[in-house]
Amino acid sequence: MRREMASYRLMPNATRRLWSGGLACTLLLFCGIVHAAEASPDELLRQANQIRTSDSSRFAVILETLDGEAQRLSADQLRQLQYLKGWKSAYDGHYEPALRQLRTIAADPADPTLSFRATATLINVLVLSTQYQEAFTELERMLALLPGIKDGDVREQGQGVAAYLYNQVGEYDLAEAYAARIVAENWAGRAACGGGQLQMEALYKSTNFKTTHPESQRVIDACTKFGELAYANFVRTYVAKANIEQNRFDEAIRLLTEHYDEVQQTRYPRLIADFDVLLALAYRQTGDTEQVRRFAGRAIESGVKDQYTEPLSEAYRLLYLLAKERGDTAAALAFHEKYAAADKGYLDDISARQLAYERVKHEALSNRLQIDTLHKENQVLQLQRENNRLYIAMLVLIAAFIAFFAYKTKRSQLHFMKLSRQDGLTGVANRPHFIELAEAALTNSKKMQQEICVVLCDLDHFKVINDEYGHAAGDAALKQVVAACRGQLRANDVFGRVGGEEFGILLPACSLEAARERCEQLRLALAELVVTHEDNTITVSGSFGVESTASSGYVLRQLLANADAALYQAKRAGRNRVVVYDVSVIDAFASMTQTGRLRASTERFNVDLTPQRE
């Protein structure tokens, strides 16, 4: 019955739009084409700028009209058209052509205001295409130019991009401050929508967002009034997420289905995928498996192509759970592998974004200090003409300052290098550094003809801990697991976090039997570990896969693949156990081709698959 009611809520909306809106849309599009043919290029450009986020069909018609009359446009008009075409490419999810067009306009000094607009849009696209280092570098440059921009529309765009980026790296106070500037300046009376949406995003991500928050409805009403359906529905996603978090699943379904067709009209892939996966999550809680399968599949199809996003990861997770519950082991395994890859890619993307922000912030601070130093040196040179003794004293002070600055900079660089090699949560080596250390250890052991073992450990049912106790409890568990493992490892053992709850261990000068015994000690240490967090008592366990150079040689990719296969066998055998790689046993478990398993394992560790000569 619940599934039938959900279908009923979707279908009448779509039917009414098809019958009552189809003819009207056709007539409006025809009238738009006729009007576009009659309007001047300047008027068309003005209209395109105004409706680019509220009427995508009309916007596309205007661009097509202007493109057809490109030979009659002036140089300024052509630059504006080129910018709008780049904006549309980005909106449609075609990032590479968008970046080429926007970089050209941003570098053109002929129109500083348009160059600023192109830079703002370029930053947005760089973030969407995961080019974070360049995005935050351009943001620093754009914010330096912002005080000189007088055009209200352009100022609003620049401040909006700043608020958007700061929301993406957890700087919610900065994001809210720039969004508040948009609302306060209120260019053209529309700031309550764009600025309000950014404020709601910062509020949702930083506090306990209430579904009844009065400001959220005011923002939705303002965006609806101006035809900004994408902004209005982004705010609705925050309300729907809050409903789901507060177990108001029917309310979330009602809100999302009422505006589902409206979201489809925006043709914005990320927004559509958000709606689809939220519907799948809500239906999951109501027990409607058919709707879960339907909307999870749609989220995968409608999402941003060739990118790991949160909706994609969540959709694969839901499909994996459905397949597991109906006993379809093959489908469950396939969906779990896709979910693991998507989830790892999404988490890696978050880490890359944060690391790029911290790096650019550090470089900006360093540049400002260098500029201050040069300025002070100039002052010293001027004072030299007045008093030679004062010059010498100042020179000594500047030399001391430069030495201190060099010392601080070197320390910062060393600290930053350390951070880039360590896992930020647990303090052990991160995945790239673990691979680097493992390669070096293998090279050294090969020269000395010493046996070396590789171990992969994965915590059992870790997702359950995050779901039942929260991610803070999961983080606490990971920290205590690492502490427990360190107590069992030698000083020369290599230990790293290679995934969300997966760890890699390299044991130099260790036989396979000794490695198995040491892994058993690690397993017992984890099984005896009791994690306490906020009055909750949490138990953990781990599964281990072990392989040795005695059977696999000194090629890291083969060692990791075999250890990974043994780990999978440990999982399938019931978890909380140690499995040593045995080709006869593993081959029976892995009916898939060895090449496929090897490639899947090595790709997870970023290890080159190119054949190597011994």
N, C-alpha and C positions, 0 to 999 in steps of 0.2 A: 504493500500500500504506500509506503514512504517513497519508493521509487516511482510509482505512478503519479503521486502528487508532485514530485520534483519535475517529472516530465511535463506535467500539466502547466507548471509555472513557467517552463521554458517555451513550450510550443505556442500558446496564444500570442505572446509577444512577437515571436518570429512571424506568425501568420498575419497578424494585423499589419506589421511593417511591410510584408510582401504585397498585400492587397492595397492598403491605403497609402503606402509610401512609394511603391514602385513607379507608378505613373508620375507622381509629383517629382521624384528624383530625376526621372528622364526629362521632364519639362524643364526643371531647374538647370540641369546640365546643358540642355540645348540653348536655353536663354543665356547661360554663362558663356558658352562659346560665341554666341552672337554678340554679347556685350564686350567680350574680350577683343573681338575683331574691330569693334568701334572705338574702344578706349585708346588713349595715347599710351606710349611705352612707360612714361613716368607714372601715370595713373595705375597701370597694370602692376608695375613694380611695387607701388605703395600698397595696393590691394593684396598682392602676394605676401608681402611682409606681415600684413595685418592678420591674415587668415591661415598662415602656414601651419599652426598647431590646432586650429579649430575646424577647418574644412579642407581635408586632404584632397578630395576629388576636384574641387574648384581650384585649389592651389596647383594641382598637376596640369589642369587645363590651361591656366595662365602661363605656366612655364613652357608648355608646348607651343602656345601662341607666340610668346616672345622668342623662343628658339627658332621658330620659322621666319621671324623677321629680323634675325641677328644682323643681317647686312645693313639694315637701316638704323641700327642702334649706335649711339655715341660710345666713346671709350668708357665713360663713367657708367653708362647703362649696361654695357657688356660686363663690367666688373661686378655690378650688382647682380646681374643674371647668373654669372659664374658662381657667386657666393650662394645664391638661392638653390642652384642645382647641386652644389656640394652639401647644403643643408638637407635637401630632399634625399640624396644618396645615403646620408647618415641615418635619417629617419626611417628609411626603408631597410636598413641593416646592411647596406653595401659600403663597408668601411674603407676599403682600399681606394676606390675612385673618389670617395668623399675626402680622404686625407690629401690626395694629390691636388684636388681643386682648392681646398681650403688653405693648404700651405702656400700655393701660388698667390692667393689674394692676401694672406697675412703678411707675406714678404714684400708686397707692393706698396711703396711709400706714397703713391699718388693720392690716396685717400686714407688719411690716418684713422678716421672714424670707422670706415668699412674694414680696414685692416684690423682694428680692435675687435669688431664683431666677428670677423673670420677667426681671429685667435681664440675668442671665447668658444665658438663652435668647435674649433679644432681641438681644444682641451677636452671638451665633452666626448668627442669621437675617439680621442686617444685613450681615454679611460674605458670606453665601451670596447675598444679593440685591445685592451690590456697592455697598452704601451705606457705604463705608469711613470717611468722615469722622465720621459719627455713631457708628459701631461703636467706633472708638478713643476717642472722647470718652466714651462710656458705659463703656468699659473702665477709663479713669482713675478715673471716679467709683466704679465697683464695687470696684476694688482698694483705694480709700481706706476703704471700708466693711468690707472683708474681715476685719480684725483683730477687729471687734466681733461677728462671726458665730460662734456657738457650736455650732450644729447641724452635725454631721459630714457629713451628706449634702449640705447646702447649701454648706458649705466646699469639699467635693470638686468640686461642680459649678462653682463660681466659679473655682477653681484650674485645672480642666480647660479652661474657656473661655479663660483667660489663656494656658495652654500652647498651645492650638489656634491662637490669634491670633498669638502670637509665632512659631510655626512657619510661618505664612503670610507673614511679612515678613522671614524670615531671621534672627530673633533666637533662634538655636537654643539658646544657653546659658540664656537666660531661660526658654525653653519647657521645657528639661530640668529646670531648677530647680523650676518649679511642678509638673511631673509627678512629680519626686522627692518633693515634699511630699505629694502624694496617696498615693504608695506608703508613705511613712513614717507618715502618720497612719492609713492603712488602716482607714477607717471601714467597719464591717460586714464586714471581711475580704475585700472585693471589689476593693481598689485595685490588686492585681497585674494586673488586666485593663485597666481604663480608664486608670490612670496608666501602666501598662506600654506600652499602645498608643501613647500620646503620646511616651513616651521612645523607642520604636522609630522613630517618625516623625522625631523630631529627629536620632536617630542616622543614619538612612538619608540624610536631606537634608544632613547636615553632614560625614559621613565616608564612607570607602569601606566600605559595608555588606557584610558577608560573608554568603553564603547559609547558611553553617553556624553563624552566630552563635547560641550556646546560649540567650541570653536571649530571642530571638524565639520559639523553640519553647515556652519556659516561659510567655510571655505568651499564646500561642495556646492552650496547654493550660488556663491559668487562665480565659480567656474562654469556652472551650468548656464548662468545668465549670459556669460560671454561666449558660450559655445565651446569652451575648452574641456571637452569630454575626457581627454586623456588625463589632465590634471585632476579632475573631479573623481575619476575612477581610481587613480593612484591613492587618493585619500580613502576611498572606500576599501581598498585592499588593507589599509592599516586597521580600519574598523573591523573588517572581517577577520583579520588575524587575531585581534583582541577578543572578538567573540569566540573564536575557536580555543584560544588560550583559557578563556573563562567558561568553557563547556557549554556555550550557547550555540550549538551546532545548527539548529534549525534557523536561527536568526541569521547566521552567516550564509547558509544556503539561500535563504530568501533574498538577502541583499545582493548576493552575487548573481543569482539567476535573473533578478529583475533588470539588471544592467548588463547582462551577458551580450545581447545583440549590440548594444551601444558600444561596448568595448571592441567587438569585432569590427565595427565601422572605423575605429581609429587606425586599424591596420598597423598597430605598434606591437612588434613581436614580444617584447619583454612583458608588457602589460597583459597581453592575451595569455601568455604562459602563466603569469601570476594568478589570474582568475581561474584558469583551468586547474592548476595544482591545488589552489585553496578549496575549490569545489571537491576535488578528489579527497583531500584531507577531511573535510567536513562530512562527506558521505561515508568515509571510512569509519568515523565515530558513530554514525547512525546505523551501520551494518549493511549498507546498500552496496554490495560488491560489484554489481554490474555498472553502477555509476562511477565507482572508484576506477574501474578498468577503463571506462570510456574517457573520463576527464584526464586521467594520468597519461593515456595514449595521446590525447590532444595536446597536453602540455609538452610532450616530447616533440610532436610534429610542429607546433606553433612557436616554439622557443627560438632564440637567436642561434643561427646555424654556426657550427664549428666552434662553439664556446661551452665551457663548463659553467653552468649557472645553478643557483640554488633550486629553482623550479625543476630543472632537469634531474638533479640529484634526488630530490624528493619524489619525483614521478617514478623513477626507476626503483626507489626503495618501496613504494607502495605496490608496484607490480610484482616485485620480489616476494613481498609478504603474502599477496593473493595467491601466487603460484605455490608457495610453500604450504599455505593453509589447505589448498585443494590437493596436495600430494603430488604435484607435477615437479619432480626433482630436477629434471633437465631444464625446464623453463626457469625454475627458481635459481639454479646455478647461473644460467645465462644472465638473468636480470640482476643477480647479486654482483656479478663481475662488472656489469655496466654501471651499477650503482656505486660500487667501490671506486671505479675509475672516475666517475663524475664527481663523487664526493671529495676524493683526493684532489682532483683538478680544481674544484671550487675552493677548497681550503688553501691549496697552493696559491691560487689567484689572490685570496685575501692577504696571505703573507707577503706576496710580491708587491701588492699595492701598498701595504703598510711600510715595507722596507724601502720602497722608492720614495715615499713621503718623508721618512726619517732621513734618508740620504740627501735629498734635495734641501730639506730644512737645515741639515748640518752644513752643506756646501754654501747655502745662502748666508748663514751666520759667519762662516769662515771668510766669505767674500767681503761682508760688511766690516769685519775686523781688519782685513787687509786694506780696505779703503780708508778706514780710520787711521791706520798706521801710516799710509802714504800722506794723508792730510797733515798729520802731525810732523812728518819729516819735512814737508814744505814750510810749515811754520818755523821749524828750527832753522832752515836755510835763510829765511827772512830775518830772523833775529840775529843771525851771524853778522850782518852788516852793522848792527847797533852795538853789540857787546860780544867780543870774542870769548871772554871767559864764560858768559852765560851760554853761549853756543856749545862750548865743550861740555859743560854740565848737562845741558839738554841732550847732547849726543850720547853721553853715557846712559842717561835715563832711557832714551829710545832704544839703544842697543840692549839694555836689560829687558825692556818691554818686548822687543823682537825675540830675544832668547826665550823669555817666558812664554810668549805666544807660540813659538816653534815647539817648545816643550809640551804645551797644552794641546797643540794641534796633533803632535805625534802621539800623545796619549789617547786623544780622541780617535785618531786613525786606528791605533792598535785595539782600542775598545770596540770600535765599529767592525774591525776585521773579526774580532772574537765573536761579536754578536752574529755576524754573517755566517759563522761556522757552527754556532750552537743552536739547539732547539730552544726557543724562547720560553717555553713552559717548564721543561724538565732540566735544562742545563747540559744535557748530553749532546753528542755530535748530531747535527741535522743530517738529512739524507745525503746531500751532495758531499759533505765533509766525510761522512762515514764511507762513502764509495771511494773517495780520495785516499783515506787512511788504509782502507782494505787493499786497494791496488798496491800501495807502497809496501804493506806488510807481506803481501803475496810475492812481490818481486824479491824482497829480502829473504824470505823463507825458501824460495826456489834456488837462490844462489847458495844458501847454506844446506840445501837438501833436507829441510825440516818439514815435518808434517804439520799442517795447519787446518783447523776446522772452522766452518761457517755455521752459525745458528740463526734461525729466524724464530721469533717469539711473537705470538698474537694473543692479546687478552680475550678471554671468552665472554661472549654476550655483553660486550662493553656498551653497545647501543642501549641496552636495557638500563644501565646505570644512568646514562645521560637523560633518557626519557623519564625515569621514575624519580630521580633525585636532582636533576638539573645539570647543566654543563659545569657549574662550579664544583659540584661533587665529583664529576668526571675528571676535572683538572686535578683535584686533590688526590684522587685515586692514582692518576698517572705519576704524580710527584712521589707518592709513597712507594709505588711499584719500582720506580727507578732507584730510590734509596735502598729498597730491599735487595735489588739486583746488584747494586754496587758493592754491597757487603759481601757478596759471594765471588766477585771478580778480582783478577790479579791486576797489578799496575800496568802491565803491558797488553792487557786485553783491550780490544777496540769495541766500544759500546755506543750505539746510536739509535735515534728514533727515526725510522724510515717511513712511517705512515701515521695515521691518527692514533691507533692503539697497537701498532706493530713496531717491534724493535729488532735490530740486527746486532749480532755479537760475533767477533772474530777472535779465535783462540789460537795464538801462535804457539808452536812447539807443544802441540797437544794431540794425542792419538784419538782415534774415533771413540774407543771405549771410554777413555778418560773424559772426553767431551760429553758423552752420554751421561756419565755419572755426575758431572758438574751441572748439566742441564736438569737432572733429576733433583739436585740440591736447590737449584733455582726454582723449579716447579713447586717443591715443598715449601720454600720460603714464601712464594706467592700464595699458596693455598692456606698458609698459617697467618697471612697478613689480614688484619682487620682495619678497615679504613673508617674513621669517624669524621662526620661532617654535619654540622648543625643538628646535633642530636640523632643523626641517622648512623646506623652501623652497616657497613657495606663489605661484603666479601668478594674477593676476586680470585680468578684462576687463569692459567695460561697454557697454551698449546705450543710445543716446540718441534721444529724440524731441523735435523742435523745432517751435515755432509762434510766429507774430508777430502783433502787433496790426494789422498792415497788412491781414491777411485775416480775422481773427477779431474785431476790435474790442477794446475795453478791458474786456470782461466776463471776470473771472477764471475763472468756471466753464466758459466756452467755450474759453478758452485751455488750461486744464488738460485738458479732454476731448480736444481736438485733439492736444495734446502726448502724451497717454496713448495715443491711437490710433496716432500715429507710432511711439511706443515699442514697442507691440505689433507693428507692422509690422517694426521692426528685429529684434525677437526671432524673428519668423517667417522673416525673410530670412537667418537664420544667426547672429545676435548679433554683438557686437563691431563695431558700426557706428553711423553717425549717419543718421537718417532725418528729413527735413524734411516737415512735414505737407503733403500734396497731396491734395485732396479726391477727385480722380479715382482715385488709387491706393488711398487708404484705404478708399473706398466699395467697391472691388472686394474688398478683404481682409475688411471687416466686413460680411458679409451680414446680420447682425443689424441691427435698426432703430437709426437714429441716436439716437433718444430713449433706448433701452435702454443704448447705450454711454455717452451723455452722463450718464445717471443713475448708472450704475455707477462712472464716473470721478469725478463730483462727490461722490458719497456717500463715496468713499474719502478725500476731502480735506475732508469736513465743510463743503462749500460749499453755500449756499442755492440751491435749484432754482427758487424763486419768480421768475416773469418780472419783469424790471426794465426800467424806461423809461430810455432814453438821456437 
